[in-house]
């Protein structure tokens, strides 16, 4: 997914996943939560 934030483009396809968290609830449950921290080639971090 690509998104422009403050004029900078962030792309989850090209960035490196450096951390991942899930709350342990099955993905088909509406309480499911999943977060990933990405790092771009330029060293910027985003969720």
Buried (B, 14 or more C-beta within 10 A) or exposed (E): EEEEEEEEEBEEEEBEEEEEEEEEEEEEEEEEEEEBBBBBEEEEEBE
